[in-house]
Amino acid sequence: MIYVVRHGQTDLNREGKLQGRMGLPLNDVGLEQAKQLRAKFENVVFDYIYSSPQERAVQTAEIATGKKAVIDERLDVFDLGNADFLKKGEVKMDGVVPDSRFYHGVEKVPNYIKRVFSFMHELHAQYTNSEVNILISGHRCTTGCIGAFFEGIPSDGNILKFSSDNGDYKVYSIK
């Protein structure tokens, strides 16, 4: 089984700000959410732990499992460019992402999907016939993109509809 976890809360989540690659570590609520995940996973033996390189995702993975996470750059958060840290309601959007006409450095959605799907295709090829439990720790965009890998990209292109809330998770079968 694949357990796809969204990192616990940070101060930027609490403040309603966009959080990309300049994000913050978990706050007290986020640390507690990660501990609650550990309690929920007490009967699950994880064979592999993967995480985005962002500190908040690594913290969540390692607290939730008690094991060291393997960092994979393909799981990194969507690059918001210089829209990072801005209040959500004040950002000019192009669909569900900051509009790259106004914010320098915003990642292209197809490129983001391609890199996360690359990781998932590799995982699927490696473990599809195995009885393993895998935890993947990431972000709203990561949990949404992995959901789209299993469920298909929605007709409106909004992969975020598959996202989890902070400190929550979804489970998918690798088979």
LINGI-V500987 format. One record per helix or strand of 2 or more residues. SS is the DSSP state (a for helix, b for strand). FROM is the first residue (numbers start at 1). LEN is the number of residues. If there is no record, write none. Layout:
# LINGI-V500987
[[SS & FROM & LEN] [SS & FROM & LEN]]
This chain:
# LINGI-V500987
[[b & 2 & 5] [a & 11 & 5] [a & 28 & 13] [b & 48 & 4] [a & 55 & 11] [b & 70 & 2] [a & 73 & 3] [a & 81 & 3] [a & 88 & 3] [b & 93 & 2] [b & 97 & 2] [a & 109 & 19] [b & 134 & 5] [a & 140 & 12] [a & 159 & 4] [b & 169 & 4]]
